[in-house]
Amino acid sequence: MLKRQVILTGTTWEERVGYARAVRVGSIVEVAGTTAVNSAGEVIGEGDAAAQARYIFDKIRHALATAEAQLEHVTRTRIYLTDINHWEAVGAVHQDVFGQIKPACTLLQVAALIDPRLLVEIEVSAVVDL
């Protein structure tokens, strides 16, 4: 049986909704949908989709590190925008973060996120070399 590592960050949503920031099973790491909310529950980068994306990728980087993974292990990203017009700004941040790694990427518009100040939510999948 493969070992299951659950990574919690202590946010109120993890407890209320019953999920983990990330889960690693064997060589697979899944990082849950991540938004630009800090540990105090404050929205970071209000009104600025690129700033939110940068903050989100920092949170994702930390979750991956806790799972003994790195950005280089990311195979897929999923980006949810509340306004598709932000795709270029957020895409530029994605390019800055991943450069030559080039994971498969889905980018789409959603009707809303849990807080109207949130413009972006991102999740990633990674495979750690064994």
Beta strands, then each sheet from edge to edge (+ up, - down):
strand 1: 4-7
strand 2: 22-25
strand 3: 28-34
strand 4: 74-81
strand 5: 104-109
strand 6: 120-127
sheet 1: 1+ 2- 3+ 6- 4+ 5+
end
